[in-house]
Amino acid sequence: MSKYMQLFQGTSFSSKSPTEIQVLRDHLYCINADGMIERIVAPEDAEYASLLDAYQGTDKFQRLEAGQYFLPGFVDLHVHAPQWAQSGTALDIPLYDWLNTYTFPLESKFSDLEFARKVYDDVVSTLLANGTTTALYFATVHKEASLLLAQICASKGQRGLVGKVVMDDPEQNPEYYRDADTSTALADTKEFIIAVQELAKTTKQGVYPVVTPRFIPSCTDEGLRGLGELAAKYDTYVQSHCSESDWAHGYVKNRFHKNDAFALHDFGLLRDKSVMAHCNFLEDQDAELFADTGTAIAHCPISNAYFANSVIPVARFHAKNVEIGLGSDISGGFSPSLFDNIRQAVISSRMLEDGVNPSLPAEDRGVPDSRITIHQAFYLATAGGGDSLSLPIGRIQEGYAWDVQVIDTSIPSAKLPIFDEHEDVHDIFQKIMYLARPEHIREVWVQGDKVHSR
C-alpha cells in the first residue's frame, strides 16, 4: 500500500516535443519519497483500478476536481531578485540611465540584510504563486545577502539557482556599488559557492550556486578568467548577459575584437551548465558555438521589448540546436509571470516575421519563418528550461520531479470561457495559456511537496 508517497489523479498537459503537447487524460501519477514521478498509469492499464482502490480515501491521494488540470512548474531562467523592489518602474528610459539612476542604487542597498530579507522573501513567494518552481537568480555583489537568497529558496521549497554578482572593474562600475577589487570578488565567489553547496545537502529540491559575472562590461579580464576557473573547479552553473543590445554587443567588439559569445568562451564561461540571458544579437557562428558548448539562452521577451533594441530570432536558433528557455528578467521585464512571457514570446515572434514598418512593402518588412506557436512558447517555459539546466524538470513524465501547478479553469471570480463540457482539450490548453492569471493557480508543488496554495 505505501509503495508511493502520493498518488494524484487528473488530466495533465506537458511538452512531447517543442511543437507538440502531450495530454494525459485522467491518469494516475505515482510520486516516490524523493518527490519524483515513478510511474504514470493510464485508465486502461491493468493496475489502474487496484491503485485507486488502495489509495482512495487516504491522505496520500488527491484527485483533481472538474475544470482542474496539471501543468509542469515553470522554469524561469533569468530573474534579478533584488530588482523586484523596482518592478514596473522606469521602463521608458534607456538601459544605461535605467541602471545608473534606478538599478545600481537599489542593488547597493542589499548590504542591509534586513532589507534584503524583505525583498527576497517576497520575490520567492511571488514567483511560486505564479507557478515558477525553479528560478535562476542574479542576486547582488554582496556575499551574505546572496547566501540569504539561497537560504530563502531552500526554506520555501523553491529550486533556486543563485549567483553572487561580480562587478570588479573600477572603471566601469559606480564607486558605491561594485566589488572591492578582483581578488575580493573571486574570494567571495568561492566562499559563496562552498556555502551554497553545503546548504544544498539539506534540501530535497536542490539549490545551486551560480558563477555570475554581471556582463563583460562590468568585469576585468582577470575577474572573468578567475570566474571561469572557479566554475570548472567546482562544476557550477554560469550565467551572464550576452549580446543583449546594440550597446553591449558593440562594447565587447571594441574591447576584444570579437563577439560576446567568443569572448565569454575564451574565459571558460561557456559550458554545458551555462545560461546566457538575451542573446538578441548572436550571429550564426555565435549560435553554433552555443550549440557546441551546450550553452543555453534565456529568452526574455517582455524585457527585450523595452531594452534589447531587437527581437531575438528564436526559431532560427532552435533550428541550430541551441537550447532555449524563458526568463522574466525582473525587472527589465515587469511581470513575474511566465504566462505573460509565453504570450509575449508568441507576439514578438509574429512581429519579427511580419515586420513592423508599414512604409516597406510586405515582402521586405519581416524575417520569414520567425513565428513560434503557443505550444513552442510553453515548451520554452517548461521542458526547454529544464533541458537548459540539464535537470529532470519541466515535464510531467516518469523520471521527472513532481514540479506542478494545479490550474483551475472554473473559479467563480475568474472563470475561463469554457461553455461546452465536451470542449476539445487542446482548445482548453490554449485558453489556459492565454488567459490564466495567478488566481487560477490553486496549488504549486516542488519535488513532491506543496509549496503554495490559494
N, C-alpha and C positions, 0 to 999 in steps of 0.2 A: 504493500500500500504506500509506504513512504519513500518509494523509489525516487520520486521527483519532489523538489521543494514546493513547486507550484504548478498548477495546470490552469491555462487560460483557454477560453473558448470564444471564437468570434471570427470575423472576416478581416483580413489584413491586405494592405497594399504595399508592394516592395518592388524594387527595380530588378527585372530579369536581365536587362541589358540597358545601355544608355538610352535606347529609344523605346523600350517595351516594359510595360508594367505587368507584374505578376499579381493576380488576385487569388488569394486562398480563402474560399468561402467557408465559413463555419468550421474551420479547422481547430484542432487541439494543439496547443503549444506547451511542450513539456520542458520545464525550466529546472536545471540542476542546482546543487548547492553553491556552485561558483557563479550563478547568475547567467549561465549560458543556455542557449536553446539546444537541448539534447535531442529532442525528437519533435517532428511536426506530423500529426496524424490526420489524414483526410477522413471525411464522414464515411466513405465507402471502405476504409481499411477495417480489417477483421477486429483489431483491438479497440476501435473507437468506442463501442458500447461498453466494453468492460472497464476501460479507463474512466469513462463518465460515471459508471456505477460506483467505482472505487473512490472517486474524488468529490463527486457532487455532495453538497451538504456539509463539507469540511471547510476549515478556514484556509485550506490550500487551493481552493477552487474559485475561479472568477469567470463569470460569463458576461460578455458584453450585452447591453440592452439594445433593443431595436433602435436603429439610427446611429449606432456607435461603431467605430472602426479603429483598427490599429494601423498606425504609420510608424516607420522607423524613427527614432530620435534623430534630430538634425545635428549635423557636424558643421560647426562654424569655424572656418579656417583662418579668420582674421578679425580679432577684437582688440582694440586698445582699451583695456579695462579702466584705466584712470579717466579716460575721456568720456565715460558715461556721465560724468558730472557736467559736461557741457553739451551733451547730445541735443540736437535741434537748434543750436545757436550758430550764428556767424557763417552759415554755409554759402553766403553770397560774396565772400571776399576771396582774393587769390590765395593759393596754398601757402605761399611764403608768409604773407601777412597773417593768415589764419594761425599758422604755427607760432609765430612770434608774439602775436597780440593776445591769443587765447590759450593755445595748447601748452606751450612750454611753461608759462606762468602757472597754469593749473597743475601740470605734472610735477612741477617743483614742490608743490605743497605736500606731496606724498612722503616727504621726510617725516611728517607728522603721522604717527601710526594710528592715532585715534581717527583722524580724518580718513586715512587710507581704509581703515576697517569699515567705516560708514559706507563709503562708496563701493568697496569690493563686496561687502555683504549684499548690497542691493543689486549690483550688476549680476552676480552669480544667480541670485534668486530670480531676477527678471528674466535672464536667459532660460533658466529651467522652466519658468512659467510660459515661455514662448516655444517650448518644445526642443530647445537646444540641449542635448545630453552630453555633447563633447565640444569643448571650445579651446582654440589655440589663441593664447593671450599674450599680447605685449603688456608688460607692467611698466615700471619706470626705471630710472638708473639706480634707485635705492634698493640695496640688497635685502634689508629687513622687510620693507613693505612688499617686495616681490615674493618673498617667502610667505608672508602673511596671506597673499592671494592664493598661493598653492594650498595653504592650510585650510582656507575657507572652502575651496573646491573640495578638498578631502572630506571636510566635516559635513558639507551639504550634499555630498554624494555625486557631484558632477565630475566627469572625467576631464580634468583640466591639464592642458599643456601650457606651461608658464615660462616666460622669458624675462630675466632681468635685462633691461635695455642697456646697450653700450653706446655712448656718445663721448668719445675720448679726444676728439680733435678740438683744441682750444681755439683754433682759427674759425671753426665752422659752427660752434655752439655758443649760446649765451653763457656768460660767466656764472650766472646764478643757477644754471641748470645743465650740468654735464658731469662726467666722471672727473675725479680729482686729477688723474693722469692715466696713462695707458697701463702702467703696471698695477695700479689700484683696480682699474676696470677688469683686468684679467684675473687678478686675485679674487675680487668679489664674485666674478662669474664662476670661478672654480669652486668657491665655498658654497655658492648658491646651488650649483649642480649636485654637489655631495649631499647637501641638506635635503634637497627635494628627493633625491634617490633614496635617502633614509626614510623620509615621510611616506614614500610610495609603498614601502613594505607594510604599512599599517592600513592601507586602503584596499577595498575589494575591486573598485572600478579602475584604479590606477591614476596617479598623477605623474607628470613627466617634466623634467627641466628642459628648457629650450635655449640654445645659444642664439642671441638676438642682437646683432648689430642693427641699429635703427635703419640706416641705409648707408650706402657708401659715402655720401657727402658728409655724414656726421662722424666718420671714423678715420683714424690714421691707418696707414699701410701696416704698421706694426700691430695695431689693435686687431685689424681684420685677420692678419696671419695668425696671431695668437688665438683668436676665437676658432679659426679652422682647426688648429691643433687640439684645442680643448674638445671640440665636437668629435674629433677622431678618437682621442684618448678615452673619453667617457661614453662614446657611442650615443650621442644625444641627437635630438631633433635640432634643426636650424631653421630660423625664419628671418626674413628681412623684407624690404620693399625692393622691387626690381622694375626698372623702366616704366615707372608709373605715368610720368607726364613728360611733355617736351623738355621742361627744365631739368628734371632729374636725369633723363636719358642723355641730354646734351652735356650736362655737367660731367658725367662719368666718361663720355667720349673725349672730352677735352683733357681730363686728368690722366686717363690711361691709354688713350688712342685705341680703345676697343669698347665693345658694348658691355653694359652692366652684367649680363649673364657670364661672359667670358672672364671679366674681372673678378666676379664672385667665385667662379670656378678656380681661378688661379690661387685664391686664398684658401681653398679647401672647403668652401661653403656650399657647394652644390653636391648633394649626396642623396641616397635613397630616402633619407629622413628629412629632406629639405622641402620647405613650402615657401614660395616667394609670392608676395602679395602684388596684385595688379597686373604687371607684365603686359600692359597695353601695347607697348612699342617693341615687343620682341620681333626680330627679323627671323627669316626661315632658319638660318644656321643657329640662332639662339634657341629656337624651339627644338631643333634637333639635338642640341646639347642637353636641354632639359630631359628629352626622352631618353637619351643615352645614359644620363646620370640618375634617372629616376626622380628628378626634382619635380614637384607638383606646383601648380598655380592656384592661388586663392583668388577666385574671380569675385570682385566686389562691385556689382552693377550699380547700386544706388550711389555709392561713393564716387565711382568713376564718372557718373553723370555730372558731379559737382567739380571734381578736381583733376580728372585724368586727361582732359583735352581730346578724348577719342573714345571709341567703342572697341573693346577687345574682340578679336575675331575667334571666338570660342570654337566654332565649327572647324575652322582651319587648323587650330592647334590640336583639337581632338583627332582630326584626320592624320596628324603626325604622331599620334600615340602619346601625347603629353597628358599626364594625369591632371585633372582639374576638379576642384571642389568650389564651394561657395563661401564667401565671407561677408559679414555685415559691415566690417570696418567701422564699428562705432569708434569715433563719432563723425568721421568724414561721411559715413553713411548714418542717417539719423535714426534708422529703425533697428531695434534689437530683434526683429522677427525675420527668420529666413523665409517665411512665407512671402513677405514683402519683397525680399531679394530674388526669390524664384520668379515672381511676377515681373520684376524689373529686368531680369536676365532675358526673359522672352521678349519684352517690349524693346529693349535696346538692340537685340539681335535683328528684330524686324526693321528697326530704323537703319541699322547698318546695311541690311540687304536692299531696302527700298531707297535709301538715301534721304536726305532731309533738305536739300537745296532745290526749291521748286523752279529756280531760274535755269537749271540744267535740264536737258531732255531726259526722259525717264530712263532710257537705256544707259545713260552716263552717270546717273545720280547715285547709285549704290554699289555695294560689293556683292556680286552674285553668290548664292549658296551660303549665306551667312546666318540664316534664321535657325533658331533652335525651337523645339516644341516644349510644351509644359512637361512632358514626360522626361525630356532631356534635362530640363532645369531641376526637376525633382531628383533626378539621378545625381546631379552635382551636389545637392544639399544633403544627400544621404550616402549612397554607395560610393559616389565619386570622392566625397570627403573621407570616407573610411579607407578607400584604396590609397588616397593621397598620404594617409598617415600609416599605411601598412598595418592596420588594426582590424580585427574581426568585428566591425561595427558598420551600421548604415544599411543593413539588410535584415529582413525577417526570414532567416533560413537556418537550417541546422548548422551548429558550429559557430554561430554568431552570438554576441552578447544580447541579452534581453534588454535592449535600449528602445523603448517605445513611447509613443504618445497615443493616448486614447482620445479620439476625436468624436464629439457628439454633434451630429448634424441637426438635432431636434430640440435644442434647449429653447424653451418658450420665448425668452427675451431676444434670441438671435437665430431663429430657425433658418436653415438654408432652404432655398426654394426648390424643395423636392416634394412634388404633389402627387406623384404616381408611385404607389407602393412597389410596383414592378419596374421602376426606372432602371435603365441599364447601369450596372455598377461602375462601368468605365466613365459614364457621364457624372455619376456621383463623385468619383475621384476628382474629376476636373473641377466640379463645383467646390469641393474642399480646397483644392489648390488655389483657386482664385478668390474664394470668399471667406475662408476660415480666419478667425481672429483669436486672440488669446482666450477669450471666454469659451470657445469651442474645445479647448484642450482641457479635458476633465482630469486627466491623470498623466503623470510622466514617470517612467521607470528607467533606472540606470542599473545595468548589471543585476537585474532581478530584484532591485529594491525600489520601493515607491518613494520618489523624492519631491513630488509636487502633486497636490490635488486641489480641486476647486469646488 
